[in-house]
């Protein structure tokens, strides 16, 4: 028979339990932070790519630090602008490594991700969640860990959705950069394998300055549908120009079309755009990972939810989990890589990732969403 605790002992135990989070917080404030490197696009025409993913990263990091960090140490992001340049991204990664970063988190965009991955492999430091699905980024590399399907897979799934609907006359519009051009070429190959020639394509400058001109060219083709591999701002200009030129096609896009405000400006022209998404619906609070994301975003003072910020949140969450699972005394890049490769089933709360020594692409998730005229998404 158990003897009940004396009242004083019970109160002491209760106070000790209540004090634990505060003690962890004080301990974390005294200990040196765990450094994480992140190269991002903060200048140039593609700077807007970074805004929403970084919101999700910030929300997760602030949430973890508010609970005392990991191993009683706060997390600190070392961040630097690469201006969407591969060499600058690689140089940033080298500086982060020199400063003691244990990992690199989510470089933004294809070209910087290629440069960052090259440096990460040379320096033997794990890079988690590059914000690109281009072939050079998505393929296996020793220290790269992808959390999204490839652009090629996104377009394959889009095409496999379109063709049974009788959509045969398909054009492709892309930003004038290597990653987007690669997505166009991959889509041309996928269509050719199915006996459907690509009707035509157009490359639009990164700043969208020639979007109306390219839109008029594509409108003259009389396509049933236009596949888009462009940023949100370029999509806004292109769709407006396409409608103005008399084009009347449906639009299908990969996952980077994620900003609601510019698309809201198009109004009815944006209605019914089909968008591939590589993370769950950010407004589906039935999923624990989404519920946690929403709570963290609110705590960070961020009202706007988006697929891009959820992707940033998930990328940061995966890295934090790898740091948690790595013994505090072994918190080095190589140990974190080994920990990641041992995550053969990581359930974040309704979103599951799998890694191994031979598998560094953790997710095969995608779904299609519809865009409404007000810029909202419908599942």
PAGUFI-189662 format. One record per residue (C-alpha): z negated, x negated, y; residue in one letter; residue number from 1. Coordinates in pm, 1 decimal. Example, Ala and Ser with C-alpha at 12.3 -4.5 7.8 and 13.67 -1.06 7.14 Angstrom:
BEGIN
{z = -780.0 x = -1230.0 y = -450.0 rest = A nr = 1} $
{z = -714.0 x = -1367.0 y = -106.0 rest = S nr = 2} $
//
This chain:
BEGIN
{z = 0.0 x = 0.0 y = 0.0 rest = X nr = 1} $
{z = 104.7 x = -144.4 y = 340.4 rest = X nr = 2} $
{z = -164.2 x = -198.1 y = 599.2 rest = X nr = 3} $
{z = -59.8 x = -62.6 y = 940.5 rest = X nr = 4} $
{z = -34.4 x = -315.8 y = 1220.2 rest = X nr = 5} $
{z = -317.8 x = -313.7 y = 1475.0 rest = X nr = 6} $
{z = -210.8 x = -150.8 y = 1800.2 rest = X nr = 7} $
{z = -217.9 x = -482.7 y = 1991.5 rest = X nr = 8} $
{z = -5.7 x = -657.2 y = 1727.1 rest = X nr = 9} $
{z = 240.2 x = -368.5 y = 1724.3 rest = X nr = 10} $
{z = 279.3 x = -381.9 y = 2103.5 rest = X nr = 11} $
{z = 322.8 x = -759.3 y = 2093.4 rest = X nr = 12} $
{z = 596.0 x = -730.0 y = 1832.7 rest = X nr = 13} $
{z = 771.7 x = -457.2 y = 2030.9 rest = X nr = 14} $
{z = 758.6 x = -663.3 y = 2349.6 rest = X nr = 15} $
{z = 896.6 x = -963.3 y = 2165.7 rest = X nr = 16} $
{z = 1193.4 x = -759.6 y = 2044.7 rest = X nr = 17} $
{z = 1259.2 x = -624.4 y = 2392.8 rest = X nr = 18} $
{z = 1235.4 x = -970.5 y = 2544.2 rest = X nr = 19} $
{z = 1486.9 x = -1127.4 y = 2306.0 rest = X nr = 20} $
{z = 1808.9 x = -1038.0 y = 2500.0 rest = X nr = 21} $
{z = 1649.8 x = -1158.6 y = 2824.3 rest = X nr = 22} $
{z = 1536.9 x = -1480.1 y = 2657.8 rest = X nr = 23} $
{z = 1888.3 x = -1537.0 y = 2524.6 rest = X nr = 24} $
{z = 2027.0 x = -1481.4 y = 2874.2 rest = X nr = 25} $
{z = 1784.9 x = -1735.0 y = 3027.0 rest = X nr = 26} $
{z = 1863.4 x = -1985.5 y = 2751.1 rest = X nr = 27} $
{z = 2236.0 x = -1941.1 y = 2808.2 rest = X nr = 28} $
{z = 2194.4 x = -2000.2 y = 3180.7 rest = X nr = 29} $
{z = 2026.6 x = -2336.1 y = 3112.5 rest = X nr = 30} $
{z = 2270.0 x = -2457.1 y = 2844.9 rest = X nr = 31} $
{z = 2614.9 x = -2599.5 y = 2927.6 rest = X nr = 32} $
{z = 2890.0 x = -2335.4 y = 2898.1 rest = X nr = 33} $
{z = 3143.0 x = -2314.6 y = 2617.1 rest = X nr = 34} $
{z = 3475.2 x = -2398.3 y = 2782.4 rest = X nr = 35} $
{z = 3797.4 x = -2210.2 y = 2706.5 rest = X nr = 36} $
{z = 4132.9 x = -2303.1 y = 2861.7 rest = X nr = 37} $
{z = 4392.1 x = -2055.7 y = 2984.3 rest = X nr = 38} $
{z = 4726.2 x = -2133.9 y = 3148.1 rest = X nr = 39} $
{z = 4867.4 x = -1834.4 y = 3335.5 rest = X nr = 40} $
{z = 5145.5 x = -1730.1 y = 3572.1 rest = X nr = 41} $
{z = 4993.9 x = -1690.0 y = 3918.1 rest = X nr = 42} $
{z = 5298.7 x = -1768.6 y = 4134.6 rest = X nr = 43} $
{z = 5670.0 x = -1689.3 y = 4131.8 rest = X nr = 44} $
{z = 5858.6 x = -1369.4 y = 4045.0 rest = X nr = 45} $
{z = 5680.9 x = -1322.8 y = 3709.0 rest = X nr = 46} $
{z = 5327.0 x = -1353.6 y = 3843.9 rest = X nr = 47} $
{z = 5264.9 x = -982.0 y = 3785.1 rest = X nr = 48} $
{z = 5279.6 x = -1043.6 y = 3407.4 rest = X nr = 49} $
{z = 4931.6 x = -1195.8 y = 3421.2 rest = X nr = 50} $
{z = 4738.7 x = -926.5 y = 3606.7 rest = X nr = 51} $
{z = 4665.3 x = -673.1 y = 3333.6 rest = X nr = 52} $
{z = 4611.1 x = -912.8 y = 3037.3 rest = X nr = 53} $
{z = 4365.9 x = -1111.5 y = 3249.4 rest = X nr = 54} $
{z = 4172.3 x = -794.5 y = 3330.7 rest = X nr = 55} $
{z = 4107.8 x = -741.7 y = 2960.5 rest = X nr = 56} $
{z = 4009.6 x = -1105.0 y = 2909.3 rest = X nr = 57} $
{z = 3766.1 x = -1085.0 y = 3201.6 rest = X nr = 58} $
{z = 3612.3 x = -760.1 y = 3075.9 rest = X nr = 59} $
{z = 3540.9 x = -908.9 y = 2731.0 rest = X nr = 60} $
{z = 3405.9 x = -1241.8 y = 2860.1 rest = X nr = 61} $
{z = 3177.9 x = -1072.1 y = 3113.2 rest = X nr = 62} $
{z = 3051.9 x = -835.1 y = 2844.2 rest = X nr = 63} $
{z = 2966.7 x = -1122.2 y = 2609.2 rest = X nr = 64} $
{z = 2801.4 x = -1327.6 y = 2883.0 rest = X nr = 65} $
{z = 2591.8 x = -1028.0 y = 2990.2 rest = X nr = 66} $
{z = 2444.4 x = -1031.2 y = 2638.2 rest = X nr = 67} $
{z = 2356.0 x = -1398.5 y = 2655.6 rest = X nr = 68} $
{z = 2685.7 x = -1552.9 y = 2551.6 rest = X nr = 69} $
{z = 2741.3 x = -1713.6 y = 2212.0 rest = X nr = 70} $
{z = 2503.0 x = -1963.1 y = 2049.3 rest = X nr = 71} $
{z = 2285.3 x = -1910.4 y = 2359.7 rest = X nr = 72} $
{z = 2562.8 x = -2050.6 y = 2580.3 rest = X nr = 73} $
{z = 2775.6 x = -1871.3 y = 2836.9 rest = X nr = 74} $
{z = 3154.7 x = -1868.1 y = 2801.4 rest = X nr = 75} $
{z = 3359.3 x = -2013.4 y = 3086.3 rest = X nr = 76} $
{z = 3734.7 x = -1982.0 y = 3133.1 rest = X nr = 77} $
{z = 3916.3 x = -2282.3 y = 3278.8 rest = X nr = 78} $
{z = 4227.2 x = -2129.1 y = 3430.6 rest = X nr = 79} $
{z = 4531.1 x = -2284.1 y = 3601.8 rest = X nr = 80} $
{z = 4868.8 x = -2166.4 y = 3728.2 rest = X nr = 81} $
{z = 5181.0 x = -2283.6 y = 3544.7 rest = X nr = 82} $
{z = 5433.2 x = -2093.5 y = 3762.2 rest = X nr = 83} $
{z = 5613.0 x = -1990.7 y = 3440.0 rest = X nr = 84} $
{z = 5702.1 x = -2352.7 y = 3363.9 rest = X nr = 85} $
{z = 5666.7 x = -2506.5 y = 3015.4 rest = X nr = 86} $
{z = 5583.0 x = -2858.7 y = 3136.3 rest = X nr = 87} $
{z = 5316.7 x = -2731.7 y = 3376.7 rest = X nr = 88} $
{z = 5167.5 x = -2516.5 y = 3100.7 rest = X nr = 89} $
{z = 5151.7 x = -2820.0 y = 2869.1 rest = X nr = 90} $
{z = 4990.7 x = -3029.4 y = 3143.7 rest = X nr = 91} $
{z = 4731.3 x = -2755.6 y = 3199.2 rest = X nr = 92} $
{z = 4644.2 x = -2755.1 y = 2828.2 rest = X nr = 93} $
{z = 4599.3 x = -3133.0 y = 2834.1 rest = X nr = 94} $
{z = 4362.8 x = -3106.1 y = 3132.2 rest = X nr = 95} $
{z = 4163.0 x = -2831.1 y = 2961.3 rest = X nr = 96} $
{z = 4127.9 x = -3045.2 y = 2648.0 rest = X nr = 97} $
{z = 4014.2 x = -3344.5 y = 2855.2 rest = X nr = 98} $
{z = 3745.2 x = -3126.8 y = 3014.8 rest = X nr = 99} $
{z = 3613.2 x = -3025.7 y = 2673.5 rest = X nr = 100} $
{z = 3774.1 x = -2687.0 y = 2608.0 rest = X nr = 101} $
{z = 3724.1 x = -2579.1 y = 2246.3 rest = X nr = 102} $
{z = 4034.3 x = -2355.0 y = 2242.2 rest = X nr = 103} $
{z = 4323.8 x = -2225.2 y = 2448.9 rest = X nr = 104} $
{z = 4343.6 x = -1851.2 y = 2511.4 rest = X nr = 105} $
{z = 4650.4 x = -1636.6 y = 2574.0 rest = X nr = 106} $
{z = 4911.1 x = -1824.4 y = 2778.1 rest = X nr = 107} $
{z = 5122.1 x = -1566.2 y = 2961.5 rest = X nr = 108} $
{z = 5495.0 x = -1534.3 y = 2890.9 rest = X nr = 109} $
{z = 5743.5 x = -1706.5 y = 2663.0 rest = X nr = 110} $
{z = 5828.2 x = -2027.2 y = 2848.3 rest = X nr = 111} $
{z = 5465.8 x = -2123.7 y = 2928.1 rest = X nr = 112} $
{z = 5360.3 x = -2029.9 y = 2573.7 rest = X nr = 113} $
{z = 5620.2 x = -2267.9 y = 2429.1 rest = X nr = 114} $
{z = 5489.9 x = -2552.9 y = 2645.4 rest = X nr = 115} $
{z = 5125.7 x = -2467.6 y = 2577.8 rest = X nr = 116} $
{z = 5184.5 x = -2448.4 y = 2201.0 rest = X nr = 117} $
{z = 5357.8 x = -2786.0 y = 2197.9 rest = X nr = 118} $
{z = 5061.0 x = -2946.6 y = 2373.0 rest = X nr = 119} $
{z = 4806.4 x = -2760.1 y = 2157.1 rest = X nr = 120} $
{z = 4970.9 x = -2884.5 y = 1837.0 rest = X nr = 121} $
{z = 4979.5 x = -3240.7 y = 1968.7 rest = X nr = 122} $
{z = 4614.9 x = -3227.8 y = 2079.7 rest = X nr = 123} $
{z = 4499.9 x = -3037.4 y = 1769.1 rest = X nr = 124} $
{z = 4334.6 x = -2757.7 y = 1965.8 rest = X nr = 125} $
{z = 4372.7 x = -2392.1 y = 1854.9 rest = X nr = 126} $
{z = 4571.1 x = -2157.7 y = 2078.3 rest = X nr = 127} $
{z = 4495.2 x = -1787.8 y = 2032.0 rest = X nr = 128} $
{z = 4700.0 x = -1481.5 y = 2129.8 rest = X nr = 129} $
{z = 5002.1 x = -1605.5 y = 2328.6 rest = X nr = 130} $
{z = 5136.3 x = -1319.1 y = 2540.7 rest = X nr = 131} $
{z = 5485.4 x = -1338.8 y = 2394.7 rest = X nr = 132} $
{z = 5659.8 x = -1246.6 y = 2071.8 rest = X nr = 133} $
{z = 5963.6 x = -1468.9 y = 2120.6 rest = X nr = 134} $
{z = 6082.9 x = -1647.9 y = 1808.4 rest = X nr = 135} $
{z = 5965.2 x = -2001.6 y = 1910.5 rest = X nr = 136} $
{z = 5619.7 x = -1859.0 y = 1984.8 rest = X nr = 137} $
{z = 5583.5 x = -1613.4 y = 1695.3 rest = X nr = 138} $
{z = 5687.5 x = -1852.1 y = 1418.5 rest = X nr = 139} $
{z = 5419.8 x = -2050.3 y = 1232.9 rest = X nr = 140} $
{z = 5273.6 x = -2352.6 y = 1406.0 rest = X nr = 141} $
{z = 4970.1 x = -2555.4 y = 1292.4 rest = X nr = 142} $
{z = 4742.4 x = -2465.6 y = 1585.1 rest = X nr = 143} $
{z = 4899.4 x = -2143.0 y = 1715.0 rest = X nr = 144} $
{z = 4746.7 x = -1805.1 y = 1620.6 rest = X nr = 145} $
{z = 4951.9 x = -1499.7 y = 1721.2 rest = X nr = 146} $
{z = 4798.3 x = -1152.2 y = 1752.6 rest = X nr = 147} $
{z = 5119.4 x = -950.7 y = 1797.1 rest = X nr = 148} $
{z = 5439.5 x = -890.0 y = 1605.9 rest = X nr = 149} $
{z = 5749.3 x = -1076.5 y = 1719.7 rest = X nr = 150} $
{z = 5997.3 x = -942.4 y = 1973.8 rest = X nr = 151} $
{z = 6249.7 x = -946.7 y = 1690.9 rest = X nr = 152} $
{z = 6030.1 x = -715.2 y = 1484.0 rest = X nr = 153} $
{z = 5972.5 x = -489.7 y = 1784.1 rest = X nr = 154} $
{z = 6346.6 x = -443.8 y = 1834.6 rest = X nr = 155} $
{z = 6412.5 x = -404.0 y = 1464.2 rest = X nr = 156} $
{z = 6163.8 x = -116.8 y = 1454.0 rest = X nr = 157} $
{z = 6309.9 x = 36.0 y = 1770.6 rest = X nr = 158} $
{z = 6662.1 x = 17.0 y = 1625.8 rest = X nr = 159} $
{z = 6547.1 x = 164.0 y = 1295.0 rest = X nr = 160} $
{z = 6401.8 x = 453.0 y = 1495.9 rest = X nr = 161} $
{z = 6719.6 x = 502.0 y = 1702.1 rest = X nr = 162} $
{z = 6997.5 x = 487.2 y = 1446.0 rest = X nr = 163} $
{z = 6885.3 x = 783.8 y = 1228.8 rest = X nr = 164} $
{z = 6886.0 x = 993.5 y = 1548.7 rest = X nr = 165} $
{z = 7258.9 x = 930.5 y = 1583.6 rest = X nr = 166} $
{z = 7223.6 x = 673.2 y = 1862.5 rest = X nr = 167} $
{z = 7515.2 x = 433.1 y = 1804.1 rest = X nr = 168} $
{z = 7642.2 x = 319.1 y = 2144.6 rest = X nr = 169} $
{z = 7368.3 x = 77.1 y = 2244.7 rest = X nr = 170} $
{z = 7357.3 x = -163.8 y = 2540.3 rest = X nr = 171} $
{z = 7096.6 x = -430.9 y = 2611.0 rest = X nr = 172} $
{z = 6949.5 x = -535.8 y = 2946.9 rest = X nr = 173} $
{z = 6719.5 x = -835.6 y = 2980.7 rest = X nr = 174} $
{z = 6552.5 x = -1065.6 y = 3228.5 rest = X nr = 175} $
{z = 6745.1 x = -1388.0 y = 3271.4 rest = X nr = 176} $
{z = 6506.1 x = -1613.0 y = 3079.1 rest = X nr = 177} $
{z = 6512.2 x = -1770.2 y = 2731.0 rest = X nr = 178} $
{z = 6262.8 x = -1533.5 y = 2566.1 rest = X nr = 179} $
{z = 6438.0 x = -1216.9 y = 2682.1 rest = X nr = 180} $
{z = 6780.0 x = -1363.6 y = 2602.7 rest = X nr = 181} $
{z = 6655.2 x = -1443.7 y = 2253.1 rest = X nr = 182} $
{z = 6544.3 x = -1080.5 y = 2210.1 rest = X nr = 183} $
{z = 6894.0 x = -965.3 y = 2305.0 rest = X nr = 184} $
{z = 7057.2 x = -1202.0 y = 2056.8 rest = X nr = 185} $
{z = 6817.2 x = -1096.6 y = 1780.8 rest = X nr = 186} $
{z = 6894.3 x = -729.7 y = 1851.8 rest = X nr = 187} $
{z = 7267.5 x = -800.3 y = 1838.6 rest = X nr = 188} $
{z = 7216.1 x = -958.3 y = 1494.3 rest = X nr = 189} $
{z = 7003.6 x = -666.0 y = 1370.8 rest = X nr = 190} $
{z = 7265.6 x = -414.4 y = 1483.5 rest = X nr = 191} $
{z = 7545.1 x = -619.0 y = 1326.1 rest = X nr = 192} $
{z = 7357.9 x = -618.5 y = 995.1 rest = X nr = 193} $
{z = 7362.5 x = -239.0 y = 1013.2 rest = X nr = 194} $
{z = 7732.5 x = -225.6 y = 1100.2 rest = X nr = 195} $
{z = 7679.0 x = -129.8 y = 1465.4 rest = X nr = 196} $
{z = 7823.2 x = -356.0 y = 1736.9 rest = X nr = 197} $
{z = 7624.1 x = -407.7 y = 2056.7 rest = X nr = 198} $
{z = 7812.7 x = -217.6 y = 2327.4 rest = X nr = 199} $
{z = 7734.8 x = -469.2 y = 2600.4 rest = X nr = 200} $
{z = 7456.2 x = -657.8 y = 2773.9 rest = X nr = 201} $
{z = 7345.9 x = -771.5 y = 3116.6 rest = X nr = 202} $
{z = 7105.3 x = -1040.0 y = 3238.7 rest = X nr = 203} $
{z = 6904.9 x = -959.7 y = 3552.4 rest = X nr = 204} $
{z = 6747.9 x = -1222.5 y = 3777.2 rest = X nr = 205} $
{z = 6374.1 x = -1269.9 y = 3741.1 rest = X nr = 206} $
{z = 6307.7 x = -1118.8 y = 4084.2 rest = X nr = 207} $
{z = 6528.8 x = -815.5 y = 4010.2 rest = X nr = 208} $
{z = 6747.0 x = -876.0 y = 4316.0 rest = X nr = 209} $
{z = 7068.8 x = -796.2 y = 4125.3 rest = X nr = 210} $
{z = 6925.9 x = -506.4 y = 3921.5 rest = X nr = 211} $
{z = 7131.4 x = -236.2 y = 4097.5 rest = X nr = 212} $
{z = 7454.2 x = -433.3 y = 4048.6 rest = X nr = 213} $
{z = 7387.0 x = -489.3 y = 3677.6 rest = X nr = 214} $
{z = 7282.7 x = -124.1 y = 3641.8 rest = X nr = 215} $
{z = 7619.4 x = -7.5 y = 3773.2 rest = X nr = 216} $
{z = 7798.6 x = -234.9 y = 3522.8 rest = X nr = 217} $
{z = 7599.8 x = -98.4 y = 3227.9 rest = X nr = 218} $
{z = 7635.8 x = 262.4 y = 3347.9 rest = X nr = 219} $
{z = 8015.6 x = 228.6 y = 3322.0 rest = X nr = 220} $
{z = 7983.8 x = 154.8 y = 2946.4 rest = X nr = 221} $
{z = 7872.7 x = 509.8 y = 2867.8 rest = X nr = 222} $
{z = 7593.0 x = 402.8 y = 2632.8 rest = X nr = 223} $
{z = 7385.4 x = 649.1 y = 2432.1 rest = X nr = 224} $
{z = 7084.7 x = 427.4 y = 2488.2 rest = X nr = 225} $
{z = 6986.6 x = 111.0 y = 2671.8 rest = X nr = 226} $
{z = 6745.6 x = -136.1 y = 2515.7 rest = X nr = 227} $
{z = 6528.4 x = -306.9 y = 2778.0 rest = X nr = 228} $
{z = 6368.6 x = -650.3 y = 2767.2 rest = X nr = 229} $
{z = 6258.3 x = -670.9 y = 3129.3 rest = X nr = 230} $
{z = 5939.5 x = -677.7 y = 3333.1 rest = X nr = 231} $
{z = 5806.5 x = -354.2 y = 3476.9 rest = X nr = 232} $
{z = 5930.7 x = -427.1 y = 3829.1 rest = X nr = 233} $
{z = 6282.5 x = -508.3 y = 3706.6 rest = X nr = 234} $
{z = 6280.8 x = -195.3 y = 3488.2 rest = X nr = 235} $
{z = 6191.4 x = 14.8 y = 3791.1 rest = X nr = 236} $
{z = 6485.3 x = -122.9 y = 3990.2 rest = X nr = 237} $
{z = 6726.9 x = -105.2 y = 3698.7 rest = X nr = 238} $
{z = 6649.0 x = 253.3 y = 3597.0 rest = X nr = 239} $
{z = 6671.0 x = 372.4 y = 3958.2 rest = X nr = 240} $
{z = 7004.8 x = 191.8 y = 4001.5 rest = X nr = 241} $
{z = 7132.1 x = 323.1 y = 3669.6 rest = X nr = 242} $
{z = 7058.2 x = 683.9 y = 3762.9 rest = X nr = 243} $
{z = 7214.6 x = 631.6 y = 4105.9 rest = X nr = 244} $
{z = 7530.4 x = 497.2 y = 3937.3 rest = X nr = 245} $
{z = 7559.7 x = 813.1 y = 3727.2 rest = X nr = 246} $
{z = 7420.8 x = 669.6 y = 3404.5 rest = X nr = 247} $
{z = 7263.2 x = 922.7 y = 3170.6 rest = X nr = 248} $
{z = 7129.0 x = 723.8 y = 2873.9 rest = X nr = 249} $
{z = 6792.0 x = 716.5 y = 2706.7 rest = X nr = 250} $
{z = 6587.2 x = 397.7 y = 2742.2 rest = X nr = 251} $
{z = 6398.4 x = 199.4 y = 2480.5 rest = X nr = 252} $
{z = 6177.5 x = -94.7 y = 2567.4 rest = X nr = 253} $
{z = 5961.7 x = -362.9 y = 2411.8 rest = X nr = 254} $
{z = 5590.6 x = -386.1 y = 2482.5 rest = X nr = 255} $
{z = 5594.6 x = -569.3 y = 2817.4 rest = X nr = 256} $
{z = 5688.6 x = -248.7 y = 2998.9 rest = X nr = 257} $
{z = 5327.4 x = -160.7 y = 3066.1 rest = X nr = 258} $
{z = 5262.3 x = -108.6 y = 3435.2 rest = X nr = 259} $
{z = 5233.3 x = 254.3 y = 3533.8 rest = X nr = 260} $
{z = 5244.8 x = 224.7 y = 3913.5 rest = X nr = 261} $
{z = 5601.4 x = 90.2 y = 3961.9 rest = X nr = 262} $
{z = 5733.9 x = 331.4 y = 3698.8 rest = X nr = 263} $
{z = 5565.1 x = 621.1 y = 3874.4 rest = X nr = 264} $
{z = 5794.2 x = 548.4 y = 4169.7 rest = X nr = 265} $
{z = 6101.8 x = 632.4 y = 3958.4 rest = X nr = 266} $
{z = 5969.8 x = 982.5 y = 3893.7 rest = X nr = 267} $
{z = 6188.6 x = 1185.3 y = 3658.7 rest = X nr = 268} $
{z = 6402.4 x = 879.0 y = 3586.6 rest = X nr = 269} $
{z = 6119.3 x = 729.2 y = 3383.5 rest = X nr = 270} $
{z = 6065.1 x = 1043.3 y = 3180.2 rest = X nr = 271} $
{z = 6106.0 x = 991.2 y = 2806.8 rest = X nr = 272} $
{z = 6136.2 x = 611.8 y = 2805.7 rest = X nr = 273} $
{z = 6038.4 x = 503.5 y = 2452.9 rest = X nr = 274} $
{z = 5818.3 x = 193.7 y = 2448.0 rest = X nr = 275} $
{z = 5710.3 x = -19.9 y = 2154.2 rest = X nr = 276} $
{z = 5339.2 x = -106.3 y = 2167.4 rest = X nr = 277} $
{z = 5165.8 x = -384.0 y = 1973.9 rest = X nr = 278} $
{z = 4805.3 x = -271.4 y = 2025.5 rest = X nr = 279} $
{z = 4644.2 x = 71.7 y = 1978.4 rest = X nr = 280} $
{z = 4653.4 x = 349.7 y = 2238.1 rest = X nr = 281} $
{z = 4409.9 x = 237.6 y = 2514.4 rest = X nr = 282} $
{z = 4296.9 x = 596.0 y = 2579.0 rest = X nr = 283} $
{z = 4206.9 x = 669.8 y = 2214.4 rest = X nr = 284} $
{z = 3827.9 x = 642.3 y = 2234.3 rest = X nr = 285} $
{z = 3799.9 x = 749.5 y = 1869.8 rest = X nr = 286} $
{z = 3873.8 x = 387.7 y = 1774.2 rest = X nr = 287} $
{z = 3560.8 x = 169.4 y = 1808.9 rest = X nr = 288} $
{z = 3755.5 x = -129.0 y = 1947.6 rest = X nr = 289} $
{z = 3912.5 x = 91.7 y = 2215.3 rest = X nr = 290} $
{z = 3576.8 x = 250.8 y = 2296.6 rest = X nr = 291} $
{z = 3422.7 x = -95.3 y = 2340.3 rest = X nr = 292} $
{z = 3720.0 x = -200.4 y = 2555.6 rest = X nr = 293} $
{z = 3683.5 x = 105.5 y = 2779.5 rest = X nr = 294} $
{z = 3312.5 x = 40.0 y = 2823.0 rest = X nr = 295} $
{z = 3370.9 x = -327.4 y = 2906.4 rest = X nr = 296} $
{z = 3643.4 x = -237.7 y = 3158.2 rest = X nr = 297} $
{z = 3412.4 x = 9.6 y = 3331.8 rest = X nr = 298} $
{z = 3133.4 x = -249.0 y = 3341.4 rest = X nr = 299} $
{z = 3377.7 x = -496.7 y = 3500.1 rest = X nr = 300} $
{z = 3465.2 x = -239.2 y = 3767.1 rest = X nr = 301} $
{z = 3824.3 x = -192.7 y = 3643.5 rest = X nr = 302} $
{z = 3946.3 x = 167.7 y = 3642.1 rest = X nr = 303} $
{z = 4304.3 x = 125.3 y = 3518.1 rest = X nr = 304} $
{z = 4347.3 x = 108.7 y = 3141.0 rest = X nr = 305} $
{z = 4663.5 x = -36.2 y = 2987.8 rest = X nr = 306} $
{z = 4807.7 x = -174.5 y = 2666.9 rest = X nr = 307} $
{z = 4832.8 x = -517.6 y = 2830.8 rest = X nr = 308} $
{z = 4465.8 x = -534.2 y = 2926.9 rest = X nr = 309} $
{z = 4367.6 x = -411.6 y = 2579.4 rest = X nr = 310} $
{z = 4576.6 x = -694.5 y = 2433.6 rest = X nr = 311} $
{z = 4393.4 x = -941.9 y = 2655.9 rest = X nr = 312} $
{z = 4059.6 x = -793.2 y = 2550.8 rest = X nr = 313} $
{z = 4150.7 x = -820.1 y = 2181.7 rest = X nr = 314} $
{z = 4271.4 x = -1180.6 y = 2216.7 rest = X nr = 315} $
{z = 3944.9 x = -1281.5 y = 2383.0 rest = X nr = 316} $
{z = 3744.0 x = -1087.3 y = 2123.8 rest = X nr = 317} $
{z = 3914.4 x = -1271.5 y = 1836.8 rest = X nr = 318} $
{z = 3838.5 x = -1608.8 y = 1993.3 rest = X nr = 319} $
{z = 3476.2 x = -1510.4 y = 2062.5 rest = X nr = 320} $
{z = 3435.8 x = -1399.6 y = 1700.9 rest = X nr = 321} $
{z = 3573.7 x = -1735.5 y = 1583.5 rest = X nr = 322} $
{z = 3324.7 x = -1916.1 y = 1807.5 rest = X nr = 323} $
{z = 3040.7 x = -1698.5 y = 1675.6 rest = X nr = 324} $
{z = 3132.5 x = -1775.1 y = 1314.0 rest = X nr = 325} $
{z = 3153.0 x = -2149.4 y = 1378.0 rest = X nr = 326} $
{z = 2813.2 x = -2323.9 y = 1349.6 rest = X nr = 327} $
{z = 2679.7 x = -2420.8 y = 1691.5 rest = X nr = 328} $
{z = 2656.2 x = -2788.5 y = 1598.6 rest = X nr = 329} $
{z = 3020.3 x = -2788.5 y = 1484.2 rest = X nr = 330} $
{z = 3169.6 x = -2620.1 y = 1787.8 rest = X nr = 331} $
{z = 3482.6 x = -2832.5 y = 1812.1 rest = X nr = 332} $
{z = 3854.2 x = -2734.7 y = 1817.3 rest = X nr = 333} $
{z = 3916.4 x = -2834.3 y = 1454.6 rest = X nr = 334} $
{z = 3618.5 x = -2632.4 y = 1330.6 rest = X nr = 335} $
{z = 3730.3 x = -2325.0 y = 1523.5 rest = X nr = 336} $
{z = 4077.4 x = -2359.2 y = 1369.9 rest = X nr = 337} $
{z = 3919.6 x = -2369.5 y = 1023.7 rest = X nr = 338} $
{z = 3710.4 x = -2062.9 y = 1107.2 rest = X nr = 339} $
{z = 4018.8 x = -1870.9 y = 1222.3 rest = X nr = 340} $
{z = 4203.5 x = -1958.1 y = 901.5 rest = X nr = 341} $
{z = 3910.4 x = -1816.6 y = 705.5 rest = X nr = 342} $
{z = 3933.2 x = -1475.4 y = 875.0 rest = X nr = 343} $
{z = 4132.4 x = -1307.3 y = 598.6 rest = X nr = 344} $
{z = 4022.6 x = -962.4 y = 713.8 rest = X nr = 345} $
{z = 3883.9 x = -928.1 y = 1065.4 rest = X nr = 346} $
{z = 3816.8 x = -562.3 y = 1151.0 rest = X nr = 347} $
{z = 3757.3 x = -533.8 y = 1524.7 rest = X nr = 348} $
{z = 3685.5 x = -161.2 y = 1495.1 rest = X nr = 349} $
{z = 3998.9 x = 14.8 y = 1378.6 rest = X nr = 350} $
{z = 4229.2 x = -280.1 y = 1448.0 rest = X nr = 351} $
{z = 4246.8 x = -531.0 y = 1164.3 rest = X nr = 352} $
{z = 4377.7 x = -887.4 y = 1172.0 rest = X nr = 353} $
{z = 4436.5 x = -1128.0 y = 885.0 rest = X nr = 354} $
{z = 4466.5 x = -1506.0 y = 897.9 rest = X nr = 355} $
{z = 4482.3 x = -1783.3 y = 640.3 rest = X nr = 356} $
{z = 4594.9 x = -2146.1 y = 623.2 rest = X nr = 357} $
{z = 4952.6 x = -2029.8 y = 574.3 rest = X nr = 358} $
{z = 4936.9 x = -1713.4 y = 787.7 rest = X nr = 359} $
{z = 4879.3 x = -1754.8 y = 1162.3 rest = X nr = 360} $
{z = 5039.2 x = -1422.9 y = 1269.4 rest = X nr = 361} $
{z = 4739.8 x = -1193.6 y = 1243.2 rest = X nr = 362} $
{z = 4887.2 x = -849.3 y = 1314.0 rest = X nr = 363} $
{z = 5179.2 x = -637.0 y = 1194.8 rest = X nr = 364} $
{z = 5081.8 x = -338.0 y = 1409.5 rest = X nr = 365} $
{z = 5322.2 x = -145.4 y = 1630.5 rest = X nr = 366} $
{z = 5375.1 x = 213.5 y = 1737.2 rest = X nr = 367} $
{z = 5600.7 x = 400.7 y = 1978.2 rest = X nr = 368} $
{z = 5483.9 x = 568.5 y = 2298.1 rest = X nr = 369} $
{z = 5671.0 x = 792.1 y = 2542.2 rest = X nr = 370} $
{z = 5647.7 x = 743.1 y = 2917.5 rest = X nr = 371} $
{z = 5600.3 x = 1048.3 y = 3137.3 rest = X nr = 372} $
{z = 5726.7 x = 1089.0 y = 3496.9 rest = X nr = 373} $
{z = 5376.3 x = 1025.2 y = 3634.8 rest = X nr = 374} $
{z = 5364.4 x = 685.8 y = 3464.5 rest = X nr = 375} $
{z = 5131.5 x = 798.7 y = 3185.4 rest = X nr = 376} $
{z = 5192.2 x = 730.7 y = 2819.2 rest = X nr = 377} $
{z = 5209.8 x = 986.4 y = 2540.1 rest = X nr = 378} $
{z = 5147.9 x = 883.9 y = 2181.7 rest = X nr = 379} $
//
